[in-house]
Amino acid sequence: MTATADAPDPASDEDRWCHIQDRLVQVRARVQEEMRAAIASIDAALAELDTLRRHLADHP
């Protein structure tokens, strides 16, 4: 075995790093999508609570 045979292949290291970066971009996009959905759900619930509050204030 030679020293060059044991050395890491720079191309494969770069490919792995690109793959990791691509996955991070995908994870970030998914987290943002889920956050938007959660915020929309919370906004809808708050709107319902506001409607209920107004109804109770008008009809004690």
C-alpha distance matrix in Angstrom:
0.0 3.8 6.8 8.4 6.6 7.6 10.9 13.9 15.5 18.8 20.8 20.1 21.0 24.1 25.0 24.8 27.0 29.4 29.6 30.4 33.0 34.5 34.9 36.5 39.0 39.8 40.3 42.5 44.6 45.1 46.1 48.6 50.0 50.5 52.1 54.5 55.4 56.0 58.1 60.1 60.8 61.9 64.1 65.7 66.4 67.9 70.1 71.3 72.1 73.9 76.0 76.8 77.7 80.1 81.6 82.3 83.7 86.1 87.0 87.2
3.8 0.0 3.8 5.4 5.3 6.8 9.0 12.5 14.0 16.9 19.2 19.2 19.8 22.6 23.9 24.1 25.8 28.3 28.9 29.7 32.0 33.7 34.4 35.8 38.1 39.3 39.9 41.8 43.9 44.7 45.7 48.0 49.5 50.3 51.6 54.0 55.2 55.8 57.7 59.8 60.6 61.6 63.7 65.5 66.2 67.6 69.8 71.2 71.9 73.6 75.7 76.7 77.5 79.7 81.4 82.1 83.4 85.8 86.9 87.2
6.8 3.8 0.0 3.8 5.5 5.3 6.4 10.2 12.3 14.6 17.4 17.6 17.5 20.3 22.1 22.1 23.4 26.1 27.0 27.5 29.6 31.6 32.4 33.5 35.8 37.2 37.8 39.5 41.7 42.7 43.5 45.6 47.4 48.1 49.3 51.7 53.1 53.6 55.3 57.5 58.5 59.3 61.3 63.3 64.0 65.2 67.4 69.0 69.6 71.2 73.4 74.4 75.1 77.3 79.1 79.8 81.0 83.4 84.6 84.8
8.4 5.4 3.8 0.0 3.8 5.4 5.1 8.5 9.5 11.8 14.3 14.9 15.4 17.8 19.5 20.0 21.4 23.7 24.8 25.7 27.6 29.4 30.5 31.8 33.8 35.2 36.1 37.8 39.8 40.9 41.9 43.9 45.6 46.6 47.8 50.0 51.4 52.1 53.8 55.9 57.0 58.0 59.9 61.7 62.7 63.9 66.0 67.6 68.3 69.8 72.0 73.1 73.9 76.0 77.8 78.6 79.8 82.1 83.4 83.7
6.6 5.3 5.5 3.8 0.0 3.8 5.6 8.1 9.1 12.4 14.3 14.0 15.0 17.9 18.8 19.1 21.1 23.4 23.9 25.0 27.3 28.7 29.5 31.1 33.3 34.3 35.1 37.2 39.1 39.9 41.1 43.3 44.7 45.5 47.0 49.2 50.4 51.2 53.1 55.0 55.9 57.1 59.1 60.8 61.7 63.1 65.1 66.6 67.4 69.1 71.1 72.2 73.1 75.3 76.9 77.7 79.0 81.3 82.5 82.8
7.6 6.8 5.3 5.4 3.8 0.0 3.8 6.4 8.9 12.0 14.4 13.6 13.7 17.0 18.2 17.8 19.6 22.3 22.7 23.3 25.7 27.5 27.9 29.3 31.8 32.8 33.3 35.3 37.5 38.2 39.1 41.4 43.0 43.6 45.0 47.4 48.5 49.1 51.0 53.1 53.9 54.9 57.0 58.8 59.5 60.8 63.1 64.5 65.2 66.9 69.0 69.9 70.8 73.0 74.7 75.4 76.7 79.1 80.2 80.4
10.9 9.0 6.4 5.1 5.6 3.8 0.0 3.8 6.4 8.7 11.7 11.5 11.1 14.1 15.9 15.7 17.0 19.7 20.7 21.1 23.2 25.2 26.0 27.1 29.4 30.8 31.4 33.1 35.3 36.3 37.2 39.2 41.0 41.8 43.0 45.3 46.7 47.3 49.0 51.2 52.2 53.1 55.1 57.0 57.8 59.0 61.2 62.8 63.4 65.0 67.2 68.3 69.0 71.1 72.9 73.7 74.9 77.3 78.5 78.8
13.9 12.5 10.2 8.5 8.1 6.4 3.8 0.0 3.8 6.0 8.8 7.9 7.4 10.6 12.2 11.9 13.4 16.0 16.9 17.4 19.6 21.5 22.2 23.4 25.7 27.0 27.7 29.5 31.6 32.6 33.5 35.6 37.3 38.2 39.4 41.6 43.0 43.7 45.4 47.5 48.6 49.6 51.5 53.4 54.2 55.4 57.6 59.1 59.9 61.4 63.6 64.7 65.5 67.6 69.4 70.2 71.4 73.7 75.0 75.3
15.5 14.0 12.3 9.5 9.1 8.9 6.4 3.8 0.0 3.8 5.5 5.4 6.4 8.8 10.0 10.8 12.5 14.4 15.4 16.7 18.6 20.0 21.3 22.8 24.6 25.9 27.1 28.8 30.6 31.8 33.0 34.9 36.4 37.6 39.0 40.9 42.3 43.3 45.0 46.8 48.0 49.3 51.0 52.8 53.9 55.2 57.1 58.7 59.7 61.1 63.1 64.4 65.3 67.3 69.0 70.0 71.2 73.4 74.7 75.2
18.8 16.9 14.6 11.8 12.4 12.0 8.7 6.0 3.8 0.0 3.8 5.5 5.0 6.1 8.5 9.8 10.5 12.2 14.1 15.3 16.4 18.2 19.9 21.0 22.6 24.3 25.6 26.9 28.7 30.2 31.4 32.9 34.7 36.1 37.2 39.0 40.7 41.7 43.1 45.0 46.5 47.6 49.1 51.1 52.3 53.4 55.2 57.1 58.0 59.2 61.3 62.8 63.5 65.4 67.3 68.4 69.4 71.5 73.0 73.6
20.8 19.2 17.4 14.3 14.3 14.4 11.7 8.8 5.5 3.8 0.0 3.8 5.4 5.1 6.1 8.6 9.8 10.5 12.2 14.2 15.2 16.3 18.3 19.9 21.0 22.5 24.2 25.6 27.0 28.6 30.2 31.6 33.0 34.6 36.0 37.5 39.1 40.4 41.9 43.5 45.0 46.4 47.8 49.6 51.0 52.2 53.8 55.7 56.8 58.1 60.0 61.5 62.4 64.2 66.0 67.2 68.3 70.3 71.8 72.5
20.1 19.2 17.6 14.9 14.0 13.6 11.5 7.9 5.4 5.5 3.8 0.0 3.8 5.3 4.9 6.1 8.5 9.7 10.3 12.2 14.1 15.0 16.3 18.3 19.8 20.9 22.3 24.2 25.6 26.8 28.3 30.1 31.4 32.7 34.3 36.1 37.4 38.6 40.3 41.9 43.2 44.6 46.2 47.9 49.2 50.5 52.3 53.9 55.0 56.5 58.3 59.7 60.7 62.6 64.3 65.4 66.7 68.7 70.0 70.7
21.0 19.8 17.5 15.4 15.0 13.7 11.1 7.4 6.4 5.0 5.4 3.8 0.0 3.8 5.4 5.1 6.2 8.6 9.8 10.6 12.3 14.1 15.3 16.5 18.5 20.0 21.0 22.5 24.5 25.7 26.8 28.6 30.3 31.5 32.7 34.7 36.2 37.1 38.7 40.6 41.9 43.0 44.7 46.6 47.7 48.9 50.8 52.5 53.4 54.8 56.9 58.2 59.0 61.0 62.8 63.8 64.9 67.1 68.5 69.0
24.1 22.6 20.3 17.8 17.9 17.0 14.1 10.6 8.8 6.1 5.1 5.3 3.8 0.0 3.8 5.4 5.0 6.1 8.5 9.8 10.5 12.2 14.2 15.2 16.5 18.3 19.8 21.0 22.6 24.3 25.6 27.0 28.6 30.2 31.4 33.0 34.8 35.9 37.3 39.0 40.6 41.8 43.2 45.1 46.5 47.5 49.3 51.2 52.2 53.4 55.4 56.9 57.7 59.5 61.4 62.6 63.6 65.7 67.2 67.9
25.0 23.9 22.1 19.5 18.8 18.2 15.9 12.2 10.0 8.5 6.1 4.9 5.4 3.8 0.0 3.8 5.4 5.1 6.1 8.6 9.8 10.4 12.3 14.2 15.3 16.5 18.3 19.9 21.1 22.5 24.2 25.8 27.0 28.6 30.1 31.7 33.1 34.5 36.1 37.6 39.0 40.5 41.9 43.6 45.0 46.3 47.9 49.7 50.9 52.2 54.0 55.5 56.6 58.3 60.0 61.3 62.5 64.5 65.8 66.6
24.8 24.1 22.1 20.0 19.1 17.8 15.7 11.9 10.8 9.8 8.6 6.1 5.1 5.4 3.8 0.0 3.8 5.4 5.0 6.2 8.6 9.8 10.5 12.3 14.3 15.2 16.3 18.3 20.0 21.0 22.4 24.3 25.7 26.8 28.3 30.3 31.5 32.6 34.4 36.1 37.3 38.6 40.3 42.0 43.2 44.5 46.4 48.0 49.0 50.5 52.4 53.7 54.7 56.6 58.3 59.4 60.7 62.8 64.0 64.6
27.0 25.8 23.4 21.4 21.1 19.6 17.0 13.4 12.5 10.5 9.8 8.5 6.2 5.0 5.4 3.8 0.0 3.8 5.4 5.0 6.2 8.6 9.8 10.5 12.4 14.3 15.2 16.5 18.5 20.0 20.9 22.6 24.4 25.7 26.7 28.7 30.3 31.3 32.7 34.6 36.0 37.1 38.7 40.6 41.9 42.9 44.8 46.6 47.5 48.8 50.9 52.3 53.1 54.9 56.8 57.9 58.9 61.1 62.5 63.1
29.4 28.3 26.1 23.7 23.4 22.3 19.7 16.0 14.4 12.2 10.5 9.7 8.6 6.1 5.1 5.4 3.8 0.0 3.8 5.4 5.0 6.1 8.6 9.8 10.5 12.3 14.1 15.2 16.6 18.4 19.9 21.1 22.6 24.4 25.6 27.1 28.8 30.1 31.5 33.1 34.7 36.0 37.3 39.2 40.7 41.8 43.4 45.3 46.5 47.6 49.5 51.1 52.0 53.7 55.5 56.8 57.9 59.9 61.4 62.2
29.6 28.9 27.0 24.8 23.9 22.7 20.7 16.9 15.4 14.1 12.2 10.3 9.8 8.5 6.1 5.0 5.4 3.8 0.0 3.8 5.4 5.0 6.2 8.6 9.9 10.5 12.2 14.2 15.4 16.5 18.3 20.0 21.1 22.5 24.2 25.8 27.1 28.4 30.2 31.7 33.0 34.5 36.0 37.6 39.0 40.4 42.0 43.7 44.9 46.3 48.1 49.5 50.6 52.4 54.0 55.3 56.6 58.5 59.8 60.6
30.4 29.7 27.5 25.7 25.0 23.3 21.1 17.4 16.7 15.3 14.2 12.2 10.6 9.8 8.6 6.2 5.0 5.4 3.8 0.0 3.8 5.4 5.1 6.2 8.7 9.8 10.4 12.2 14.3 15.3 16.3 18.3 19.9 20.9 22.2 24.3 25.7 26.6 28.3 30.2 31.4 32.5 34.3 36.1 37.2 38.4 40.3 42.0 43.0 44.4 46.4 47.7 48.6 50.5 52.3 53.3 54.5 56.7 58.0 58.6
33.0 32.0 29.6 27.6 27.3 25.7 23.2 19.6 18.6 16.4 15.2 14.1 12.3 10.5 9.8 8.6 6.2 5.0 5.4 3.8 0.0 3.8 5.4 5.0 6.3 8.7 9.8 10.5 12.4 14.3 15.3 16.5 18.4 20.0 20.9 22.6 24.5 25.6 26.8 28.7 30.3 31.3 32.7 34.7 36.1 37.1 38.8 40.8 41.8 42.9 45.0 46.5 47.3 49.0 50.9 52.1 53.1 55.2 56.7 57.4
34.5 33.7 31.6 29.4 28.7 27.5 25.2 21.5 20.0 18.2 16.3 15.0 14.1 12.2 10.4 9.8 8.6 6.1 5.0 5.4 3.8 0.0 3.8 5.4 5.1 6.3 8.7 9.9 10.7 12.5 14.3 15.5 16.7 18.5 20.0 21.3 22.8 24.4 25.8 27.2 28.9 30.3 31.6 33.3 34.9 36.2 37.6 39.4 40.8 42.0 43.7 45.3 46.4 48.0 49.8 51.1 52.3 54.2 55.6 56.5
34.9 34.4 32.4 30.5 29.5 27.9 26.0 22.2 21.3 19.9 18.3 16.3 15.3 14.2 12.3 10.5 9.8 8.6 6.2 5.1 5.4 3.8 0.0 3.8 5.4 5.0 6.1 8.5 9.8 10.5 12.2 14.1 15.2 16.4 18.1 19.9 21.0 22.3 24.1 25.7 26.9 28.3 30.0 31.6 32.9 34.3 36.0 37.5 38.8 40.2 42.0 43.4 44.5 46.3 47.9 49.2 50.5 52.4 53.7 54.5
36.5 35.8 33.5 31.8 31.1 29.3 27.1 23.4 22.8 21.0 19.9 18.3 16.5 15.2 14.2 12.3 10.5 9.8 8.6 6.2 5.0 5.4 3.8 0.0 3.8 5.4 5.0 6.0 8.5 9.8 10.4 12.2 14.1 15.2 16.2 18.2 19.9 20.7 22.2 24.2 25.5 26.6 28.2 30.1 31.3 32.4 34.3 36.1 37.0 38.3 40.4 41.7 42.6 44.5 46.3 47.4 48.5 50.6 52.0 52.7
39.0 38.1 35.8 33.8 33.3 31.8 29.4 25.7 24.6 22.6 21.0 19.8 18.5 16.5 15.3 14.3 12.4 10.5 9.9 8.7 6.3 5.1 5.4 3.8 0.0 3.8 5.5 5.1 6.2 8.7 9.9 10.6 12.3 14.3 15.3 16.6 18.5 19.9 21.0 22.6 24.4 25.7 26.8 28.7 30.3 31.4 32.9 34.8 36.1 37.1 39.0 40.7 41.6 43.2 45.0 46.4 47.4 49.3 50.9 51.8
39.8 39.3 37.2 35.2 34.3 32.8 30.8 27.0 25.9 24.3 22.5 20.9 20.0 18.3 16.5 15.2 14.3 12.3 10.5 9.8 8.7 6.3 5.0 5.4 3.8 0.0 3.8 5.4 5.2 6.2 8.6 9.9 10.6 12.3 14.2 15.4 16.6 18.3 20.0 21.2 22.6 24.3 25.7 27.2 28.8 30.2 31.6 33.3 34.7 36.0 37.7 39.2 40.5 42.1 43.7 45.1 46.4 48.2 49.5 50.5
40.3 39.9 37.8 36.1 35.1 33.3 31.4 27.7 27.1 25.6 24.2 22.3 21.0 19.8 18.3 16.3 15.2 14.1 12.2 10.4 9.8 8.7 6.1 5.0 5.5 3.8 0.0 3.8 5.5 5.1 6.1 8.6 9.8 10.5 12.1 14.2 15.3 16.3 18.1 19.9 21.0 22.3 24.1 25.7 26.9 28.3 30.1 31.6 32.7 34.2 36.1 37.4 38.5 40.4 42.0 43.1 44.4 46.5 47.7 48.4
42.5 41.8 39.5 37.8 37.2 35.3 33.1 29.5 28.8 26.9 25.6 24.2 22.5 21.0 19.9 18.3 16.5 15.2 14.2 12.2 10.5 9.9 8.5 6.0 5.1 5.4 3.8 0.0 3.8 5.4 5.1 6.1 8.6 9.9 10.4 12.3 14.3 15.2 16.3 18.3 19.9 20.8 22.2 24.3 25.6 26.6 28.3 30.3 31.3 32.4 34.5 36.0 36.8 38.6 40.4 41.6 42.7 44.7 46.2 47.0
44.6 43.9 41.7 39.8 39.1 37.5 35.3 31.6 30.6 28.7 27.0 25.6 24.5 22.6 21.1 20.0 18.5 16.6 15.4 14.3 12.4 10.7 9.8 8.5 6.2 5.2 5.5 3.8 0.0 3.8 5.5 5.2 6.2 8.7 9.8 10.6 12.4 14.2 15.3 16.6 18.4 20.0 21.0 22.7 24.5 25.6 26.9 28.9 30.3 31.3 33.1 34.8 35.9 37.4 39.1 40.6 41.7 43.5 45.0 46.0
45.1 44.7 42.7 40.9 39.9 38.2 36.3 32.6 31.8 30.2 28.6 26.8 25.7 24.3 22.5 21.0 20.0 18.4 16.5 15.3 14.3 12.5 10.5 9.8 8.7 6.2 5.1 5.4 3.8 0.0 3.8 5.4 5.0 6.1 8.5 9.9 10.6 12.2 14.1 15.3 16.5 18.3 19.8 21.1 22.6 24.2 25.7 27.2 28.6 30.1 31.7 33.1 34.4 36.1 37.6 39.0 40.4 42.2 43.4 44.4
46.1 45.7 43.5 41.9 41.1 39.1 37.2 33.5 33.0 31.4 30.2 28.3 26.8 25.6 24.2 22.4 20.9 19.9 18.3 16.3 15.3 14.3 12.2 10.4 9.9 8.6 6.1 5.1 5.5 3.8 0.0 3.8 5.4 5.1 6.0 8.6 9.8 10.3 12.1 14.1 15.2 16.2 18.1 19.9 20.9 22.2 24.1 25.7 26.7 28.2 30.1 31.4 32.4 34.3 36.0 37.1 38.3 40.4 41.7 42.4
48.6 48.0 45.6 43.9 43.3 41.4 39.2 35.6 34.9 32.9 31.6 30.1 28.6 27.0 25.8 24.3 22.6 21.1 20.0 18.3 16.5 15.5 14.1 12.2 10.6 9.9 8.6 6.1 5.2 5.4 3.8 0.0 3.8 5.5 5.0 6.1 8.6 9.8 10.4 12.2 14.2 15.2 16.2 18.3 19.9 20.8 22.3 24.4 25.5 26.5 28.5 30.1 31.0 32.6 34.5 35.8 36.8 38.8 40.3 41.2
50.0 49.5 47.4 45.6 44.7 43.0 41.0 37.3 36.4 34.7 33.0 31.4 30.3 28.6 27.0 25.7 24.4 22.6 21.1 19.9 18.4 16.7 15.2 14.1 12.3 10.6 9.8 8.6 6.2 5.0 5.4 3.8 0.0 3.8 5.4 5.2 6.3 8.7 10.0 10.7 12.4 14.3 15.3 16.7 18.6 20.0 21.1 22.9 24.5 25.7 27.2 28.9 30.2 31.7 33.2 34.8 36.1 37.7 39.1 40.2
50.5 50.3 48.1 46.6 45.5 43.6 41.8 38.2 37.6 36.1 34.6 32.7 31.5 30.2 28.6 26.8 25.7 24.4 22.5 20.9 20.0 18.5 16.4 15.2 14.3 12.3 10.5 9.9 8.7 6.1 5.1 5.5 3.8 0.0 3.8 5.4 5.0 6.1 8.6 9.8 10.5 12.3 14.1 15.3 16.5 18.2 19.9 21.2 22.5 24.2 25.8 27.0 28.4 30.2 31.6 32.9 34.4 36.2 37.4 38.3
52.1 51.6 49.3 47.8 47.0 45.0 43.0 39.4 39.0 37.2 36.0 34.3 32.7 31.4 30.1 28.3 26.7 25.6 24.2 22.2 20.9 20.0 18.1 16.2 15.3 14.2 12.1 10.4 9.8 8.5 6.0 5.0 5.4 3.8 0.0 3.8 5.4 5.0 6.1 8.5 9.7 10.4 12.1 14.1 15.2 16.2 18.1 19.9 20.9 22.2 24.2 25.6 26.5 28.3 30.1 31.2 32.4 34.4 35.8 36.6
54.5 54.0 51.7 50.0 49.2 47.4 45.3 41.6 40.9 39.0 37.5 36.1 34.7 33.0 31.7 30.3 28.7 27.1 25.8 24.3 22.6 21.3 19.9 18.2 16.6 15.4 14.2 12.3 10.6 9.9 8.6 6.1 5.2 5.4 3.8 0.0 3.8 5.5 5.1 6.1 8.6 9.9 10.4 12.3 14.3 15.2 16.3 18.4 19.9 20.8 22.5 24.3 25.4 26.8 28.5 30.1 31.2 32.9 34.5 35.6
55.4 55.2 53.1 51.4 50.4 48.5 46.7 43.0 42.3 40.7 39.1 37.4 36.2 34.8 33.1 31.5 30.3 28.8 27.1 25.7 24.5 22.8 21.0 19.9 18.5 16.6 15.3 14.3 12.4 10.6 9.8 8.6 6.3 5.0 5.4 3.8 0.0 3.8 5.5 5.1 6.2 8.7 9.8 10.6 12.4 14.2 15.3 16.7 18.5 19.9 21.2 22.7 24.3 25.8 27.1 28.7 30.2 31.8 33.0 34.2
56.0 55.8 53.6 52.1 51.2 49.1 47.3 43.7 43.3 41.7 40.4 38.6 37.1 35.9 34.5 32.6 31.3 30.1 28.4 26.6 25.6 24.4 22.3 20.7 19.9 18.3 16.3 15.2 14.2 12.2 10.3 9.8 8.7 6.1 5.0 5.5 3.8 0.0 3.8 5.4 5.1 6.2 8.6 9.9 10.6 12.3 14.2 15.4 16.5 18.3 20.0 21.1 22.4 24.3 25.8 26.9 28.4 30.3 31.4 32.2
58.1 57.7 55.3 53.8 53.1 51.0 49.0 45.4 45.0 43.1 41.9 40.3 38.7 37.3 36.1 34.4 32.7 31.5 30.2 28.3 26.8 25.8 24.1 22.2 21.0 20.0 18.1 16.3 15.3 14.1 12.1 10.4 10.0 8.6 6.1 5.1 5.5 3.8 0.0 3.8 5.4 5.0 6.0 8.6 9.8 10.4 12.1 14.2 15.1 16.2 18.2 19.8 20.6 22.3 24.2 25.4 26.5 28.4 29.9 30.8
60.1 59.8 57.5 55.9 55.0 53.1 51.2 47.5 46.8 45.0 43.5 41.9 40.6 39.0 37.6 36.1 34.6 33.1 31.7 30.2 28.7 27.2 25.7 24.2 22.6 21.2 19.9 18.3 16.6 15.3 14.1 12.2 10.7 9.8 8.5 6.1 5.1 5.4 3.8 0.0 3.8 5.5 5.0 6.2 8.7 9.8 10.5 12.4 14.3 15.2 16.5 18.4 19.8 21.0 22.6 24.3 25.6 27.1 28.5 29.8
60.8 60.6 58.5 57.0 55.9 53.9 52.2 48.6 48.0 46.5 45.0 43.2 41.9 40.6 39.0 37.3 36.0 34.7 33.0 31.4 30.3 28.9 26.9 25.5 24.4 22.6 21.0 19.9 18.4 16.5 15.2 14.2 12.4 10.5 9.7 8.6 6.2 5.1 5.4 3.8 0.0 3.8 5.4 5.1 6.3 8.6 9.9 10.7 12.4 14.3 15.5 16.7 18.4 20.1 21.2 22.6 24.3 26.0 27.0 28.1
61.9 61.6 59.3 58.0 57.1 54.9 53.1 49.6 49.3 47.6 46.4 44.6 43.0 41.8 40.5 38.6 37.1 36.0 34.5 32.5 31.3 30.3 28.3 26.6 25.7 24.3 22.3 20.8 20.0 18.3 16.2 15.2 14.3 12.3 10.4 9.9 8.7 6.2 5.0 5.5 3.8 0.0 3.8 5.4 5.1 6.1 8.5 9.8 10.5 12.1 14.2 15.2 16.2 18.3 19.8 20.8 22.2 24.3 25.5 26.2
64.1 63.7 61.3 59.9 59.1 57.0 55.1 51.5 51.0 49.1 47.8 46.2 44.7 43.2 41.9 40.3 38.7 37.3 36.0 34.3 32.7 31.6 30.0 28.2 26.8 25.7 24.1 22.2 21.0 19.8 18.1 16.2 15.3 14.1 12.1 10.4 9.8 8.6 6.0 5.0 5.4 3.8 0.0 3.8 5.5 5.1 6.1 8.7 9.8 10.4 12.3 14.2 15.1 16.4 18.3 19.8 20.8 22.5 24.2 25.3
65.7 65.5 63.3 61.7 60.8 58.8 57.0 53.4 52.8 51.1 49.6 47.9 46.6 45.1 43.6 42.0 40.6 39.2 37.6 36.1 34.7 33.3 31.6 30.1 28.7 27.2 25.7 24.3 22.7 21.1 19.9 18.3 16.7 15.3 14.1 12.3 10.6 9.9 8.6 6.2 5.1 5.4 3.8 0.0 3.8 5.5 5.1 6.3 8.7 9.8 10.6 12.4 14.2 15.4 16.6 18.4 19.9 21.3 22.5 23.9
66.4 66.2 64.0 62.7 61.7 59.5 57.8 54.2 53.9 52.3 51.0 49.2 47.7 46.5 45.0 43.2 41.9 40.7 39.0 37.2 36.1 34.9 32.9 31.3 30.3 28.8 26.9 25.6 24.5 22.6 20.9 19.9 18.6 16.5 15.2 14.3 12.4 10.6 9.8 8.7 6.3 5.1 5.5 3.8 0.0 3.8 5.4 5.1 6.2 8.6 9.9 10.5 12.2 14.3 15.3 16.4 18.2 20.0 20.9 21.8
67.9 67.6 65.2 63.9 63.1 60.8 59.0 55.4 55.2 53.4 52.2 50.5 48.9 47.5 46.3 44.5 42.9 41.8 40.4 38.4 37.1 36.2 34.3 32.4 31.4 30.2 28.3 26.6 25.6 24.2 22.2 20.8 20.0 18.2 16.2 15.2 14.2 12.3 10.4 9.8 8.6 6.1 5.1 5.5 3.8 0.0 3.8 5.4 5.0 6.1 8.6 9.7 10.3 12.2 14.1 15.1 16.2 18.3 19.7 20.5
70.1 69.8 67.4 66.0 65.1 63.1 61.2 57.6 57.1 55.2 53.8 52.3 50.8 49.3 47.9 46.4 44.8 43.4 42.0 40.3 38.8 37.6 36.0 34.3 32.9 31.6 30.1 28.3 26.9 25.7 24.1 22.3 21.1 19.9 18.1 16.3 15.3 14.2 12.1 10.5 9.9 8.5 6.1 5.1 5.4 3.8 0.0 3.8 5.4 5.0 6.2 8.6 9.7 10.6 12.3 14.2 15.2 16.6 18.2 19.7
71.3 71.2 69.0 67.6 66.6 64.5 62.8 59.1 58.7 57.1 55.7 53.9 52.5 51.2 49.7 48.0 46.6 45.3 43.7 42.0 40.8 39.4 37.5 36.1 34.8 33.3 31.6 30.3 28.9 27.2 25.7 24.4 22.9 21.2 19.9 18.4 16.7 15.4 14.2 12.4 10.7 9.8 8.7 6.3 5.1 5.4 3.8 0.0 3.8 5.4 5.1 6.2 8.6 9.9 10.5 12.3 14.1 15.4 16.3 17.7
72.1 71.9 69.6 68.3 67.4 65.2 63.4 59.9 59.7 58.0 56.8 55.0 53.4 52.2 50.9 49.0 47.5 46.5 44.9 43.0 41.8 40.8 38.8 37.0 36.1 34.7 32.7 31.3 30.3 28.6 26.7 25.5 24.5 22.5 20.9 19.9 18.5 16.5 15.1 14.3 12.4 10.5 9.8 8.7 6.2 5.0 5.4 3.8 0.0 3.8 5.4 5.0 6.0 8.6 9.7 10.4 12.1 14.2 15.1 15.8
73.9 73.6 71.2 69.8 69.1 66.9 65.0 61.4 61.1 59.2 58.1 56.5 54.8 53.4 52.2 50.5 48.8 47.6 46.3 44.4 42.9 42.0 40.2 38.3 37.1 36.0 34.2 32.4 31.3 30.1 28.2 26.5 25.7 24.2 22.2 20.8 19.9 18.3 16.2 15.2 14.3 12.1 10.4 9.8 8.6 6.1 5.0 5.4 3.8 0.0 3.8 5.4 5.0 6.2 8.5 9.8 10.4 12.3 14.1 15.2
76.0 75.7 73.4 72.0 71.1 69.0 67.2 63.6 63.1 61.3 60.0 58.3 56.9 55.4 54.0 52.4 50.9 49.5 48.1 46.4 45.0 43.7 42.0 40.4 39.0 37.7 36.1 34.5 33.1 31.7 30.1 28.5 27.2 25.8 24.2 22.5 21.2 20.0 18.2 16.5 15.5 14.2 12.3 10.6 9.9 8.6 6.2 5.1 5.4 3.8 0.0 3.8 5.4 5.2 6.1 8.6 9.9 10.7 12.2 14.0
76.8 76.7 74.4 73.1 72.2 69.9 68.3 64.7 64.4 62.8 61.5 59.7 58.2 56.9 55.5 53.7 52.3 51.1 49.5 47.7 46.5 45.3 43.4 41.7 40.7 39.2 37.4 36.0 34.8 33.1 31.4 30.1 28.9 27.0 25.6 24.3 22.7 21.1 19.8 18.4 16.7 15.2 14.2 12.4 10.5 9.7 8.6 6.2 5.0 5.4 3.8 0.0 3.8 5.4 5.0 6.1 8.5 9.9 10.3 11.6
77.7 77.5 75.1 73.9 73.1 70.8 69.0 65.5 65.3 63.5 62.4 60.7 59.0 57.7 56.6 54.7 53.1 52.0 50.6 48.6 47.3 46.4 44.5 42.6 41.6 40.5 38.5 36.8 35.9 34.4 32.4 31.0 30.2 28.4 26.5 25.4 24.3 22.4 20.6 19.8 18.4 16.2 15.1 14.2 12.2 10.3 9.7 8.6 6.0 5.0 5.4 3.8 0.0 3.8 5.4 5.2 6.1 8.6 9.9 10.3
80.1 79.7 77.3 76.0 75.3 73.0 71.1 67.6 67.3 65.4 64.2 62.6 61.0 59.5 58.3 56.6 54.9 53.7 52.4 50.5 49.0 48.0 46.3 44.5 43.2 42.1 40.4 38.6 37.4 36.1 34.3 32.6 31.7 30.2 28.3 26.8 25.8 24.3 22.3 21.0 20.1 18.3 16.4 15.4 14.3 12.2 10.6 9.9 8.6 6.2 5.2 5.4 3.8 0.0 3.8 5.5 5.0 6.2 8.5 10.1
81.6 81.4 79.1 77.8 76.9 74.7 72.9 69.4 69.0 67.3 66.0 64.3 62.8 61.4 60.0 58.3 56.8 55.5 54.0 52.3 50.9 49.8 47.9 46.3 45.0 43.7 42.0 40.4 39.1 37.6 36.0 34.5 33.2 31.6 30.1 28.5 27.1 25.8 24.2 22.6 21.2 19.8 18.3 16.6 15.3 14.1 12.3 10.5 9.7 8.5 6.1 5.0 5.4 3.8 0.0 3.8 5.5 5.2 6.0 8.4
82.3 82.1 79.8 78.6 77.7 75.4 73.7 70.2 70.0 68.4 67.2 65.4 63.8 62.6 61.3 59.4 57.9 56.8 55.3 53.3 52.1 51.1 49.2 47.4 46.4 45.1 43.1 41.6 40.6 39.0 37.1 35.8 34.8 32.9 31.2 30.1 28.7 26.9 25.4 24.3 22.6 20.8 19.8 18.4 16.4 15.1 14.2 12.3 10.4 9.8 8.6 6.1 5.2 5.5 3.8 0.0 3.8 5.4 5.0 5.5
83.7 83.4 81.0 79.8 79.0 76.7 74.9 71.4 71.2 69.4 68.3 66.7 64.9 63.6 62.5 60.7 58.9 57.9 56.6 54.5 53.1 52.3 50.5 48.5 47.4 46.4 44.4 42.7 41.7 40.4 38.3 36.8 36.1 34.4 32.4 31.2 30.2 28.4 26.5 25.6 24.3 22.2 20.8 19.9 18.2 16.2 15.2 14.1 12.1 10.4 9.9 8.5 6.1 5.0 5.5 3.8 0.0 3.8 5.6 5.9
86.1 85.8 83.4 82.1 81.3 79.1 77.3 73.7 73.4 71.5 70.3 68.7 67.1 65.7 64.5 62.8 61.1 59.9 58.5 56.7 55.2 54.2 52.4 50.6 49.3 48.2 46.5 44.7 43.5 42.2 40.4 38.8 37.7 36.2 34.4 32.9 31.8 30.3 28.4 27.1 26.0 24.3 22.5 21.3 20.0 18.3 16.6 15.4 14.2 12.3 10.7 9.9 8.6 6.2 5.2 5.4 3.8 0.0 3.8 6.2
87.0 86.9 84.6 83.4 82.5 80.2 78.5 75.0 74.7 73.0 71.8 70.0 68.5 67.2 65.8 64.0 62.5 61.4 59.8 58.0 56.7 55.6 53.7 52.0 50.9 49.5 47.7 46.2 45.0 43.4 41.7 40.3 39.1 37.4 35.8 34.5 33.0 31.4 29.9 28.5 27.0 25.5 24.2 22.5 20.9 19.7 18.2 16.3 15.1 14.1 12.2 10.3 9.9 8.5 6.0 5.0 5.6 3.8 0.0 3.8
87.2 87.2 84.8 83.7 82.8 80.4 78.8 75.3 75.2 73.6 72.5 70.7 69.0 67.9 66.6 64.6 63.1 62.2 60.6 58.6 57.4 56.5 54.5 52.7 51.8 50.5 48.4 47.0 46.0 44.4 42.4 41.2 40.2 38.3 36.6 35.6 34.2 32.2 30.8 29.8 28.1 26.2 25.3 23.9 21.8 20.5 19.7 17.7 15.8 15.2 14.0 11.6 10.3 10.1 8.4 5.5 5.9 6.2 3.8 0.0
